[in-house]
Amino acid sequence: MIEGGYPLSGHVRASGNKNGALPILAACLLSDEPVTLSNIPRIRDVETMCGLLAHLGAEVDWLGPNEVRVHAADVGYDVDPELASHIRASFLLAGPLLARHGRAVVPPPGGDVIGRRRLDPHFHAFQELGATFEMTDRYEISGVLRGSHLHLDEPSVTATENTVMAAALAPGKTMISNAASEPHVQDLCRFLVALGAKIQGIGSNVLHIDGVDRLSGGSYAIGPEHVEVGSFIGMAAVTGGEVTIDGIVGDDLWPVLPVLRRLGIEVDLGPDFVHVPAAQQLAVVDDLGGAIPKIEDGPWPQFPADLTSIAVVVATQARGTVLVFEKMFESRLFFVDKLVSMGARIILCDPHRVVVTGPARLYGQRMSSPDIRAGMAMVIAALCADGISTIGDAYQIDKGYERIDERLRALGARIERVES
């Protein structure tokens, strides 16, 4: 339950990157020695991944609020279907299990329903590395892996991660072209290098991997969550508050800040912080000649798809009109009917495009969160709305944002978690 109309104020620290933590946890299966991970976000998806590792036989111990130790000395290859049904990242276990055992049995993954999310690039890559698969009610993948030159038919983040993990222990040289290069993909590669993997081209769309015999244990700190940072910037701006987000990596915000600036948000970027000044007058910056501008997402280093929902909400509070073009997932924008019920002026053109005209006065409503990012968009809308909003299915938000209610209360938000 959120009572809107109160500016946020103060400091908040960025959590560890959810989409970095999940593949790195999966990659712990590549070593039979203990691995300690710090700056792990304590969120539902991470808890589920830890449960999947434990079901496979790994020892998983929380050493502190955001530190976990994984020891995969002796693990199986059959992934638990019940836990896998709760999380998209469960399929990231396929690559390391295939590399470790030459076999992986993985059920269809769960996760947010934001449109079709192809597994084809994963299987194409596994086949290029020498594996075969059978598909029934689950995926049975097996084979003796070897290095190969392969091209992903789309720059899929999870397919890139699965391929890198599988190739890390595959004899010979592997080249992955059209690889994803998001900050969390880079983080996974740096983690593997810390354990002894040989990977070149980190941060580019071409990765070169020399397979090694084994990976050692070690310790590693997960990088900060740039999507969460973008979310906090948006909520500070629409509430008129002054907020500093600490513990960031400035380079991760290069594709984010120009889009937010197009909506009128100005920030001060430091080496490890970003400051959002108070009382900003949000206004859409038109294209040359007064043309309506467009915000569109894409693979890194384009604007992150996970921030599209946040941009839509910010646009409802900015003077002017903007077209938001979500290219990557055909169901992500379907949540905008909730914003319209609050008073937003939004035209849903088709599954991929909305036209937003602002500023609109929003009013509290009873809503339900369909996925992680839409849920956070509703939180931001509720924070700047008149009256009280109730957001159901809060577990969806908990899957991606750590203790969000506590952290927002520390910034002055009127937010409470209640039993329904």
PABA-935160 format. One record per residue: residue in three letters; x, y, z of N, C-alpha, C in turn. Coordinates in steps of 0.1 Angstrom, whole numbers, padded with zeros to 4 digits, always signed. Atoms other than C-alpha are relative to their C-alpha. Layout:
N
ALAXYZXYZXYZ ...
end
This chain:
420
MET+0009-0012+0000+0000+0000+0000+0009+0012+0000 ILE-0009-0011+0002+0015+0033-0011-0009+0013+0000 GLU+0006-0013+0001+0003+0068-0003+0009+0010-0007 GLY-0009-0008+0009+0016+0091-0030+0000+0015+0004 GLY-0001-0014-0002+0026+0127-0031+0011+0005+0009 TYR-0011-0004-0009+0057+0127-0009+0013-0001-0008 PRO-0013+0001+0007+0091+0136-0024+0009-0009+0007 LEU-0010+0008-0006+0118+0111-0018+0013+0008+0002 SER-0012-0008-0003+0150+0123-0002+0010-0009+0008 GLY-0010+0007-0008+0183+0109+0010+0009-0009-0009 HIS-0009+0009+0007+0208+0082+0000-0005-0014+0000 VAL+0003+0014+0001+0203+0047-0012+0011-0007-0007 ARG-0011+0008+0007+0228+0020-0022-0005-0010-0010 ALA+0005+0010+0011+0224+0000-0054+0003-0014+0005 SER-0002+0015-0003+0219-0037-0049+0008-0006-0010 GLY-0006+0008+0010+0238-0064-0066-0009-0003-0012 ASN+0008+0002+0012+0227-0071-0102-0006-0014+0000 LYS+0008+0013+0000+0200-0098-0102+0004-0008-0012 ASN-0003+0007+0012+0208-0107-0138+0015-0003-0001 GLY-0014+0004-0001+0245-0109-0129+0001-0012+0010 ALA-0001+0010-0011+0240-0130-0097-0005-0013-0005 LEU+0006+0013+0003+0219-0157-0113+0009-0008-0009 PRO-0009+0008+0008+0243-0168-0141+0013-0003+0008 ILE-0013+0003-0007+0273-0165-0117-0003-0011+0010 LEU+0003+0011-0008+0255-0187-0092+0000-0013-0007 ALA+0000+0012+0009+0249-0212-0120+0014-0004-0003 ALA-0014+0003+0004+0286-0210-0130+0008-0006+0011 CYS-0007+0007-0012+0296-0221-0095+0001-0015-0002 LEU+0000+0014+0003+0288-0256-0108+0012-0004-0008 LEU-0011+0003+0008+0318-0254-0131+0013-0004+0008 SER-0011+0003-0009+0342-0258-0101-0004-0009+0011 ASP+0003+0009-0011+0344-0285-0075+0006+0006+0013 GLU-0005-0007-0011+0360-0260-0051-0010+0010+0005 PRO+0010-0010-0005+0342-0235-0028+0002+0013-0007 VAL+0000-0013+0006+0332-0202-0043-0008+0009+0010 THR+0007-0009-0009+0322-0172-0021-0004+0012-0008 LEU+0005-0011+0008+0300-0145-0037-0005+0011+0010 SER+0005-0011-0008+0294-0111-0021-0008+0010-0009 ASN+0009-0010+0007+0270-0082-0030-0011-0008-0007 ILE+0011+0008+0006+0244-0109-0038-0013+0006+0005 PRO+0013-0005-0004+0209-0094-0038-0009-0011+0006 ARG+0008+0011-0007+0187-0113-0013-0015+0002-0005 ILE+0014-0001+0007+0156-0116-0036-0005-0014-0003 ARG+0006+0013+0002+0132-0143-0045+0007-0008-0011 ASP-0006+0008+0011+0149-0153-0078+0013-0006+0005 VAL-0013+0005-0005+0183-0156-0061-0002-0012+0010 GLU+0004+0011-0009+0167-0178-0033-0004-0012-0008 THR+0004+0012+0008+0152-0200-0060+0012-0006-0007 MET-0012+0006+0006+0185-0204-0078+0008-0007+0010 CYS-0007+0007-0010+0202-0213-0046-0007-0014+0003 GLY+0008+0012-0002+0174-0239-0041+0003-0010-0011 LEU-0003+0008+0011+0181-0253-0075+0014-0007+0001 LEU-0013+0005-0001+0218-0256-0068+0001-0011+0012 ALA+0001+0009-0012+0211-0273-0034-0006-0014-0005 HIS+0007+0012+0004+0187-0298-0051+0010-0008-0009 LEU-0010+0007+0008+0216-0307-0075+0011-0007+0008 GLY-0010+0006-0009+0238-0316-0045+0010+0010+0005 ALA-0010-0009-0004+0258-0284-0040-0003+0005+0015 GLU+0001-0006-0013+0264-0270-0005-0002+0015-0002 VAL+0003-0014+0002+0248-0235-0004-0002+0006+0014 ASP+0001-0006-0014+0254-0214+0028+0001+0015-0001 TRP+0000-0015-0001+0245-0178+0035+0010+0004+0011 LEU-0010-0005-0010+0275-0162+0053-0004+0013+0006 GLY+0004-0013-0004+0258-0129+0057-0012+0005-0008 PRO+0012-0004+0007+0228-0108+0044+0002+0000-0015 ASN-0002-0001+0015+0244-0105+0009+0013-0008-0004 GLU-0011+0008+0004+0271-0131+0009-0003-0015+0001 VAL+0003+0014+0001+0268-0168-0001+0012-0008-0004 ARG-0011+0009+0003+0292-0197-0003-0006-0012-0007 VAL+0005+0012+0007+0286-0225-0029+0012-0009-0002 HIS-0010+0010+0002+0306-0257-0029-0007-0012-0008 ALA+0006+0010+0009+0296-0280-0058+0010-0011-0002 ALA-0010+0011+0001+0320-0309-0050-0006-0012-0008 ASP+0006+0012+0007+0296-0336-0062-0015+0004-0003 VAL+0013-0004+0003+0265-0326-0081-0006-0009-0011 GLY+0007+0008+0010+0239-0343-0103-0002+0009-0013 TYR+0002-0007+0012+0226-0332-0137-0015+0001-0003 ASP+0014+0000+0002+0188-0334-0133-0006+0011+0008 VAL+0004-0012-0007+0173-0300-0125-0015-0002+0005 ASP+0013+0002-0006+0143-0299-0102-0011+0008-0008 PRO+0010-0007+0008+0111-0291-0123-0008+0010+0008 GLU+0009-0009-0008+0091-0275-0095+0007+0014+0002 LEU-0007-0012-0002+0118-0249-0087+0002+0007-0013 ALA-0003-0005+0013+0126-0244-0123-0012+0008-0006 SER+0012-0006+0005+0090-0234-0130-0002+0014+0005 HIS+0002-0013-0006+0094-0203-0109+0010+0010-0006 ILE-0011-0009+0003+0124-0188-0126+0005-0002-0014 ARG-0006+0001+0014+0136-0181-0162+0014-0004+0000 ALA-0014+0002+0000+0172-0183-0152+0004-0015+0003 SER-0003+0014-0003+0169-0220-0143+0006-0007-0012 PHE-0007+0006+0012+0179-0228-0179+0014+0004-0001 LEU-0015-0003+0000+0213-0212-0172+0008-0011+0006 LEU-0007+0012-0006+0221-0245-0154+0004-0010-0011 ALA-0003+0010+0011+0222-0263-0188+0015+0001-0004 GLY-0014-0001+0005+0256-0249-0199+0010-0006+0010 PRO-0010+0005-0009+0276-0256-0167-0002-0015+0003 LEU+0002+0015-0002+0260-0291-0162+0005-0007-0012 LEU-0005+0007+0012+0268-0300-0198+0015+0000+0000 ALA-0015-0001-0001+0304-0288-0193+0005-0009+0011 ARG-0005+0008-0012+0307-0306-0160-0002-0015-0002 HIS+0003+0014+0001+0290-0339-0168-0001-0006-0015 GLY+0003+0004+0014+0285-0340-0206-0015-0003-0001 ARG+0014+0003+0000+0248-0342-0198-0007+0010+0009 ALA+0009-0008-0008+0220-0320-0185-0014-0003-0003 VAL+0015+0002+0002+0183-0326-0180-0007+0012+0007 VAL+0005-0013-0005+0165-0293-0177-0014+0002-0005 PRO+0015-0003+0004+0127-0286-0176-0002+0013-0006 PRO+0003-0013+0006+0111-0257-0194+0001+0010+0011 PRO-0002-0010-0010+0120-0225-0175-0013+0008+0002 GLY+0011-0009-0003+0094-0203-0158+0004+0015-0003 GLY-0004-0014+0002+0097-0165-0154-0011+0009-0004 ASP+0010-0010+0004+0079-0133-0163-0006-0003-0014 VAL+0007+0001+0012+0053-0135-0190+0000+0013-0007 ILE-0001-0013+0007+0064-0106-0212+0001-0002-0015 GLY-0001+0003+0015+0063-0123-0246+0008-0012-0002 ARG-0008+0012+0004+0080-0151-0264+0015+0002+0003 ARG-0014-0001-0003+0115-0158-0251+0007-0013-0005 ARG-0005+0012+0008+0133-0182-0275+0011-0007+0008 LEU-0012+0008-0005+0155-0210-0263+0008-0005-0012 ASP-0007+0005+0012+0165-0218-0299+0015+0004+0000 PRO-0015-0003+0001+0199-0198-0297+0008-0009+0010 HIS-0008+0008-0010+0209-0219-0266+0003-0014-0007 PHE-0001+0013+0006+0203-0252-0285+0009+0000-0012 HIS-0009-0001+0012+0220-0240-0317+0014+0001+0005 ALA-0014-0001-0005+0251-0231-0297+0005-0013+0006 PHE-0004+0013-0005+0251-0264-0278+0003-0010-0011 GLN-0003+0009+0011+0249-0282-0311+0013+0003-0007 GLU-0013-0004+0006+0278-0262-0325+0012-0005+0009 LEU-0010+0004-0009+0298-0272-0294+0001-0016+0000 GLY-0001+0014+0001+0291-0309-0301-0011-0008+0007 ALA+0011+0007-0007+0259-0317-0281-0012-0003-0008 THR+0013+0003+0006+0226-0332-0291-0010+0001+0011 PHE+0011-0002-0010+0192-0328-0274-0012-0007-0005 GLU+0014+0006+0002+0158-0345-0271-0009+0009+0008 MET+0010-0009-0007+0127-0325-0262-0013-0008+0002 THR+0013+0006-0004+0098-0341-0244-0007+0009+0009 ASP+0005-0009-0010+0084-0327-0212+0011+0008+0006 ARG-0012-0007-0005+0119-0316-0205+0011-0001-0011 TYR-0011+0000+0010+0152-0310-0224+0011-0009+0005 GLU-0011+0008-0004+0178-0337-0223+0011+0002-0010 ILE-0011-0005+0008+0211-0324-0236+0012-0009+0004 SER-0012+0008-0003+0243-0345-0239+0010+0001-0012 GLY-0011-0001+0010+0276-0347-0258+0013+0003+0006 VAL-0014-0004-0004+0313-0343-0256+0003+0013-0007 LEU-0002-0014+0006+0320-0306-0261+0014+0002-0005 ARG-0013-0004+0006+0347-0291-0282-0002+0014-0004 GLY+0000-0014+0004+0356-0256-0291-0005+0002-0015 SER+0005-0002+0014+0339-0241-0322-0002+0015-0002 HIS+0004-0014+0004+0332-0209-0341-0015+0000-0002 LEU+0015+0000+0001+0295-0201-0337-0005+0014+0000 HIS+0006-0013+0002+0272-0172-0345-0014-0001+0006 LEU+0014+0000-0006+0241-0165-0323-0009+0007-0010 ASP+0009-0007+0010+0211-0157-0345-0007+0012+0007 GLU+0004-0012-0006+0201-0131-0319+0010+0002+0012 PRO-0010-0002-0011+0223-0114-0292-0007-0002+0013 SER+0007+0004-0013+0205-0133-0264+0009+0001+0012 VAL-0008+0000-0012+0218-0126-0230+0002-0013+0006 THR-0002+0013-0006+0211-0160-0215+0007-0010-0009 ALA-0007+0009+0009+0222-0178-0246+0015+0002+0000 THR-0014-0003-0001+0255-0160-0245+0006-0005+0012 GLU-0005+0005-0012+0259-0168-0209+0001-0015+0001 ASN-0001+0015+0001+0251-0205-0214+0011-0005-0008 THR-0011+0004+0009+0275-0207-0243+0013+0002+0006 VAL-0013-0003-0006+0303-0190-0224+0003-0011+0011 MET-0003+0010-0011+0299-0214-0194+0003-0013-0006 ALA-0002+0013+0006+0297-0245-0216+0014+0000-0007 ALA-0013+0000+0007+0328-0234-0236+0012+0002+0009 ALA-0011-0003-0009+0349-0225-0206+0008-0013+0003 LEU-0007+0013-0002+0357-0262-0201+0001-0009-0012 ALA+0000+0007+0012+0354-0273-0237+0014+0001-0006 PRO-0013-0001+0007+0388-0283-0253+0000+0008-0013 GLY-0002-0007+0012+0400-0260-0280-0005+0014+0001 LYS+0004-0014+0000+0390-0225-0290-0014+0002-0005 THR+0014-0003+0004+0355-0211-0292-0001+0015-0002 MET+0003-0014+0004+0345-0179-0309-0015+0002+0000 ILE+0014-0002+0000+0310-0165-0302-0002+0014-0006 SER+0003-0013+0006+0299-0137-0326-0015+0003+0002 ASN+0013-0005-0004+0268-0116-0321-0004-0003+0014 ALA+0002+0003-0014+0272-0122-0284-0006+0013+0007 ALA+0005-0011-0008+0253-0101-0259+0012+0006+0008 SER-0011-0006-0007+0275-0076-0240-0005+0009+0011 GLU+0005-0007-0011+0253-0063-0212+0009+0000+0012 PRO-0009+0000-0012+0270-0054-0179+0000-0013+0008 HIS+0001+0013-0008+0258-0087-0163+0007-0011-0008 VAL-0008+0010+0008+0273-0107-0192+0015+0002+0002 GLN-0014-0003-0003+0306-0089-0187+0004-0005+0014 ASP-0003+0004-0013+0303-0096-0150+0002-0015+0001 LEU-0002+0015+0000+0299-0134-0156+0014-0003-0006 CYS-0013+0003+0006+0329-0134-0179+0012+0003+0009 ARG-0010-0003-0010+0350-0116-0153+0001-0009+0011 PHE+0001+0010-0010+0339-0140-0127+0007-0013-0004 LEU-0006+0012+0005+0349-0170-0148+0016+0002-0002 VAL-0014-0002+0001+0383-0154-0155+0007+0000+0013 ALA-0005+0001-0013+0388-0150-0118+0002-0014+0005 LEU-0002+0014-0004+0384-0187-0114+0009-0008-0009 GLY-0010+0007+0008+0409-0195-0142-0004-0001-0015 ALA+0004+0001+0014+0389-0193-0175+0008+0010-0008 LYS-0007-0009+0010+0405-0177-0206-0010+0005-0010 ILE+0010-0007+0009+0381-0152-0222+0005+0013-0004 GLN-0004-0013+0005+0389-0123-0244-0011+0006-0008 GLY+0011-0008+0007+0367-0096-0259-0011+0004+0009 ILE+0011-0003-0010+0347-0090-0227-0004+0015-0003 GLY+0006-0013+0003+0324-0060-0234-0003+0002-0014 SER+0002-0001+0014+0323-0066-0271-0010-0010-0005 ASN+0010+0010+0005+0299-0087-0293+0007-0012-0007 VAL-0007+0011+0004+0327-0111-0302+0009-0005+0012 LEU-0007+0006-0011+0340-0134-0275+0009-0012-0004 HIS-0010+0011+0003+0371-0157-0277+0003-0007+0013 ILE-0001+0008-0012+0373-0186-0252+0010-0011-0003 ASP-0009+0012+0001+0402-0210-0248-0004-0009+0011 GLY+0004+0009-0010+0389-0240-0230+0011-0005+0010 VAL-0010+0005-0010+0407-0251-0198-0005-0013+0006 ASP+0003+0013-0006+0408-0284-0179-0009+0002+0012 ARG+0008-0001-0012+0393-0271-0147+0000+0015+0005 LEU+0001-0013-0006+0382-0240-0128+0002-0002+0015 SER-0002+0001-0015+0393-0233-0092-0011+0007+0007 GLY+0009-0008-0008+0374-0218-0064+0005+0014+0002 GLY-0004-0014-0002+0376-0182-0052-0011+0008+0006 SER+0010-0010-0005+0357-0151-0042-0002+0010-0010 TYR+0003-0010+0010+0339-0125-0063-0011+0009+0005 ALA+0011-0009-0004+0317-0094-0057-0008+0003-0013 ILE+0010-0002+0011+0286-0091-0079+0000+0015-0003 GLY+0001-0014+0003+0284-0058-0098-0014+0006+0003 PRO+0013-0007-0004+0256-0032-0091-0010-0002-0011 GLU+0011+0002+0009+0222-0034-0107-0004+0013-0006 HIS+0002-0013+0007+0220-0006-0133-0015+0002-0003 VAL+0014-0001+0002+0183-0013-0139-0007+0006+0012 GLU+0005-0006-0013+0176-0006-0102+0004+0014+0001 VAL-0005-0014+0000+0197+0026-0105-0009+0008-0008 GLY+0009-0007+0009+0176+0037-0134-0014+0002+0006 SER+0013+0000-0006+0144+0029-0115+0000+0011+0011 PHE-0001-0010-0010+0155+0050-0085+0001+0014-0005 ILE+0000-0013+0007+0164+0079-0108-0014+0005-0004 GLY+0014-0004+0005+0129+0078-0123-0009+0004+0012 MET+0009-0003-0010+0111+0077-0090+0004+0012+0008 ALA-0004-0013-0006+0132+0105-0075-0005+0012-0008 ALA+0004-0011+0008+0124+0127-0105-0015+0002+0000 VAL+0014-0002+0001+0087+0121-0107-0006+0004+0013 THR+0005-0004-0012+0082+0127-0070+0006+0014+0004 GLY-0006-0013-0003+0103+0159-0071+0010+0000+0011 GLY-0010+0002-0011+0128+0145-0046+0014+0002-0004 GLU-0014-0001+0002+0165+0147-0042+0006-0012+0006 VAL-0005+0013-0004+0182+0113-0041+0014-0002-0005 THR-0013+0004+0004+0217+0101-0043+0001-0016+0001 ILE-0001+0014+0000+0223+0065-0054+0015-0003+0000 ASP-0015+0003-0002+0257+0051-0042+0003-0014-0005 GLY-0004+0013+0003+0277+0021-0052-0003-0004-0015 ILE+0003+0003+0014+0271+0024-0090+0013-0002-0008 VAL-0010+0000+0010+0293+0018-0120-0004+0010-0011 GLY+0005-0011+0009+0291+0050-0141-0001-0005-0015 ASP+0001+0005+0014+0298+0031-0174-0013-0007-0003 ASP+0012+0007+0002+0267+0011-0169-0012+0009-0004 LEU+0011-0009+0003+0246+0042-0173+0001+0008-0013 TRP-0002-0007+0012+0259+0054-0206-0012-0001-0009 PRO+0011+0001+0009+0229+0041-0226-0013+0005+0007 VAL+0012-0003-0008+0204+0051-0198-0002+0015+0001 LEU+0001-0014-0003+0211+0087-0190-0005+0009-0012 PRO+0006-0008+0011+0205+0101-0226-0015-0001-0002 VAL+0015+0002+0002+0170+0086-0227-0007+0007+0011 LEU+0006-0007-0011+0162+0099-0192+0001+0016-0002 ARG-0001-0014+0003+0175+0133-0203-0010+0005-0011 ARG+0010-0003+0010+0151+0132-0233-0014+0002+0007 LEU+0013-0002-0007+0123+0131-0207+0002+0011+0010 GLY-0002-0012-0009+0138+0161-0188+0007-0003+0013 ILE-0007+0003-0012+0157+0143-0161+0015+0004-0001 GLU-0014-0003+0000+0191+0158-0153+0006-0005+0013 VAL-0007+0006-0012+0216+0141-0129+0014+0005+0000 ASP-0014-0002-0001+0250+0146-0116+0007-0014+0002 LEU-0006+0014+0000+0272+0115-0123+0014+0001+0006 GLY-0013+0001-0006+0301+0108-0101+0007-0014-0003 PRO-0007+0013+0003+0327+0079-0101-0008-0012+0005 ASP+0008+0011-0006+0305+0057-0079-0013+0004+0006 PHE+0013-0005-0004+0273+0077-0074-0007+0007-0011 VAL+0007-0009+0008+0246+0095-0092-0010+0007+0008 HIS+0009-0009-0009+0227+0124-0077-0011+0006-0009 VAL+0012-0005+0007+0192+0134-0088-0004+0013+0008 PRO+0004-0012-0007+0186+0171-0079-0015+0001+0002 ALA+0015-0001-0004+0152+0181-0064-0007+0009-0010 ALA+0010-0009+0006+0122+0197-0080+0003+0003-0015 GLN-0002-0001+0015+0130+0190-0117-0013+0003-0007 GLN+0011-0003+0009+0107+0204-0143+0001-0010-0012 LEU-0001+0010+0010+0102+0173-0165-0007+0005-0013 ALA+0006-0004+0013+0096+0181-0202+0007-0009-0011 VAL-0006+0008+0011+0101+0159-0233+0007+0009-0009 VAL-0008-0007+0010+0128+0171-0256-0003-0004-0014 ASP+0004+0003+0014+0114+0172-0291+0012-0002-0009 ASP-0010+0001+0010+0134+0161-0321+0000+0013-0008 LEU-0002-0012+0008+0146+0187-0346-0013+0003-0008 GLY+0012-0004+0007+0117+0207-0361-0012-0002+0008 GLY+0012+0003-0008+0094+0199-0332-0006-0013-0002 ALA+0006+0014+0002+0089+0163-0342-0001-0008+0013 ILE+0001+0009-0012+0077+0138-0316+0011-0010+0001 PRO-0012+0009-0001+0107+0119-0303-0004-0014+0003 LYS+0003+0014-0002+0110+0082-0299+0010-0006+0010 ILE-0009+0007-0009+0124+0061-0271-0001-0015-0004 GLU+0000+0014+0004+0134+0025-0281+0011-0007+0007 ASP-0010+0008-0006+0152-0003-0265+0007-0009-0010 GLY-0008+0008+0009+0176-0028-0279+0011-0007+0008 PRO-0011+0007-0007+0206-0051-0271+0010+0011+0004 TRP-0010-0009-0005+0234-0034-0252+0010+0003-0011 PRO+0001-0011-0009+0247-0007-0256-0012+0009-0003 GLN+0012-0008+0001+0212+0005-0265-0008+0000+0013 PHE+0007-0002-0012+0186+0015-0239-0006-0014+0004 PRO+0004+0013-0005+0178-0016-0217-0015-0002-0001 ALA+0014+0003+0001+0145-0033-0223-0006+0000+0014 ASP+0005+0000-0014+0141-0037-0185-0004+0014+0005 LEU+0003-0014-0005+0139+0001-0182-0011+0006-0008 THR+0011-0006+0008+0111+0006-0208-0012+0003+0008 SER+0011-0003-0008+0084+0003-0183+0002+0012+0009 ILE-0003-0012-0008+0101+0029-0161-0001+0013-0008 ALA+0000-0012+0008+0105+0053-0190-0015+0004-0003 VAL+0014-0003+0003+0067+0050-0198-0006+0008+0012 VAL+0006-0007-0012+0058+0061-0162+0006+0014+0001 VAL-0006-0014-0001+0083+0090-0162-0006+0009-0011 ALA+0006-0008+0010+0068+0101-0195-0013+0005+0003 THR+0013-0005-0003+0034+0104-0180+0001+0013+0009 GLN-0002-0012-0009+0048+0132-0157+0008+0011-0007 ALA-0008-0009+0007+0068+0150-0184-0009+0008-0010 ARG+0008-0008+0010+0053+0179-0205+0004-0004-0014 GLY-0003+0004+0014+0050+0168-0241-0004-0014-0004 THR+0004+0013+0005+0045+0137-0262+0012-0008-0005 VAL-0011+0008+0004+0068+0108-0268-0006-0014-0004 LEU+0003+0014+0004+0066+0074-0286+0010-0009+0006 VAL-0008+0010-0007+0079+0045-0266-0001-0013-0008 PHE+0000+0012+0009+0089+0015-0289+0008-0011+0007 GLU-0006+0011-0007+0095-0017-0270+0002-0011-0011 LYS-0002+0009+0012+0111-0039-0297+0002-0015+0004 MET-0005+0014-0003+0122-0070-0277-0011-0009+0005 PHE+0010+0009-0006+0091-0083-0259-0014+0005-0003 GLU+0013-0005+0005+0056-0082-0273-0011+0001+0010 SER+0011-0001-0010+0037-0084-0240+0004+0010+0011 ARG-0005-0008-0011+0058-0060-0218-0009+0012+0002 LEU+0008-0013-0001+0036-0029-0225-0014-0002+0004 PHE+0014+0002-0003+0003-0046-0217-0004+0005+0014 PHE+0004-0005-0013+0005-0032-0182-0005+0014+0000 VAL+0003-0014+0000-0002+0003-0193-0015+0003+0002 ASP+0014-0002-0004-0040-0002-0188-0001+0004+0014 LYS+0000-0004-0014-0032+0001-0151+0003+0015+0001 LEU-0003-0014+0000-0016+0035-0157-0011+0008-0005 VAL+0011-0007+0005-0045+0046-0178-0011+0001+0010 SER+0010+0000-0011-0069+0037-0149+0004+0010+0011 MET-0004-0010-0010-0048+0060-0127-0001+0014-0006 GLY+0001-0013+0006-0053+0089-0152+0010+0004-0010 ALA-0011-0003+0010-0023+0086-0175-0007+0001-0014 ARG+0004-0002+0014-0028+0097-0211+0009-0008-0009 ILE-0009+0010+0008-0014+0067-0231-0009-0006-0010 ILE+0006+0007+0011-0024+0053-0264+0008-0013-0003 LEU-0007+0012+0004-0015+0016-0269-0002-0003-0014 CYS+0001+0001+0014-0008+0015-0306+0000-0015-0005 ASP-0001+0014+0003+0001-0022-0308+0008-0007+0011 PRO-0008+0006-0011+0020-0048-0286+0013+0006+0003 HIS-0013-0005-0002+0052-0029-0291+0001+0015+0002 ARG-0002-0014+0000+0044+0008-0291-0011+0007+0008 VAL+0010-0009-0007+0027+0034-0269+0004+0014-0002 VAL-0002-0014+0001+0023+0071-0273-0005+0006+0014 VAL+0003-0006-0013+0024+0090-0240+0001+0015+0000 THR+0000-0014-0001+0014+0126-0234-0002+0004+0014 GLY+0001-0005-0014+0020+0144-0201+0001+0015+0001 PRO+0001+0008-0012+0020+0156-0176-0015-0003+0003 ALA+0014+0005-0004-0011+0137-0163+0000-0001+0015 ARG+0002+0001-0014-0024+0139-0128-0005-0015+0003 LEU+0004+0014-0003-0025+0103-0114-0007-0001+0013 TYR+0008+0002-0012-0048+0090-0088+0002-0015+0004 GLY-0002+0013-0006-0043+0060-0065-0011-0010-0005 GLN+0009+0011+0005-0059+0027-0077+0005-0013+0006 ARG-0003+0014-0004-0060-0010-0068+0005-0007-0012 MET-0006+0007+0011-0037-0029-0091+0007-0013+0003 SER-0007+0012-0003-0018-0061-0095+0012-0001-0009 SER-0013+0000+0008+0018-0066-0107+0001-0013-0008 PRO-0001+0012+0008+0021-0089-0137+0015-0005-0002 ASP-0014+0005+0001+0060-0090-0138+0008+0010+0008 ILE-0009-0008-0008+0090-0075-0121+0000+0015-0004 ARG-0002-0014+0004+0095-0043-0141-0013+0007-0001 ALA+0013-0007+0000+0058-0035-0146-0004+0003+0015 GLY+0002-0002-0014+0055-0039-0108+0007+0012+0005 MET-0007-0011-0005+0082-0014-0102-0006+0013-0007 ALA+0006-0012+0007+0066+0010-0128-0013+0004+0008 MET+0012-0004-0008+0034+0008-0107+0003+0006+0013 VAL-0005-0007-0012+0053+0016-0076+0003+0014-0002 ILE-0003-0014+0003+0067+0047-0092-0012+0008-0003 ALA+0012-0007+0003+0033+0057-0105-0007+0003+0013 ALA+0007-0002-0013+0018+0052-0070+0007+0011+0009 LEU-0008-0009-0008+0046+0073-0054-0003+0015-0004 CYS+0003-0014+0005+0036+0104-0075-0015+0002-0002 ALA+0015-0002+0002-0002+0098-0075-0006+0006+0012 ASP+0008-0004-0011-0028+0114-0054-0007-0012+0007 GLY+0008+0011-0007-0043+0091-0027+0009-0012+0002 ILE-0007+0013-0004-0035+0055-0018-0002-0010-0012 SER+0000+0011+0010-0026+0027-0043+0003-0013+0007 THR-0003+0014-0005-0027-0010-0035+0005-0008-0012 ILE-0006+0008+0011-0004-0032-0056+0000-0015+0005 GLY+0000+0014-0003-0012-0069-0054+0012-0008-0007 ASP-0011+0008+0005+0012-0098-0062+0013+0007+0002 ALA-0012-0007-0002+0040-0079-0046+0012-0010-0001 TYR-0011+0009+0001+0061-0111-0048+0007+0002-0014 GLN-0006-0003+0013+0066-0102-0085+0011+0010+0001 ILE-0010-0010-0002+0085-0071-0074+0012-0005+0008 ASP-0011+0006-0009+0104-0090-0047+0009-0009-0008 LYS-0009+0008+0008+0118-0112-0074+0012+0007-0006 GLY-0010-0007+0006+0139-0084-0087+0006+0012+0008 TYR-0005-0012-0008+0142-0056-0060+0000-0004+0014 GLU-0002+0005-0014+0156-0063-0026-0005+0010+0010 ARG+0006-0008-0011+0136-0050+0004-0004+0013-0004 ILE+0003-0013+0007+0121-0023-0018-0008+0008+0010 ASP+0009-0008-0008+0095-0013+0008+0009+0007+0011 GLU-0009-0006-0011+0122-0008+0036+0008+0011-0006 ARG-0009-0010+0006+0145+0011+0013-0007+0012-0004 LEU+0008-0012+0004+0118+0034+0000-0005+0008+0013 ARG+0004-0007-0013+0106+0041+0036+0012+0009+0005 ALA-0012-0008-0004+0142+0052+0044+0002+0013-0008 LEU+0000-0012+0008+0138+0078+0016-0012+0009+0002 GLY+0011-0008-0003+0106+0091+0030-0013-0004-0006 ALA+0013+0005+0007+0080+0071+0010-0010-0005+0011 ARG+0010+0006-0009+0047+0062+0027-0004-0014-0007 ILE+0003+0013+0006+0047+0025+0018+0000-0011+0011 GLU+0001+0010-0010+0036-0005+0038-0003-0013-0007 ARG+0003+0014+0005+0035-0043+0032-0011-0006+0009 VAL+0011+0005-0008+0002-0058+0043-0004-0014-0006 GLU+0006+0013+0005-0014-0093+0041-0013+0002-0007 SER+0013-0001+0008-0042-0097+0016-0009-0011+0004 
end
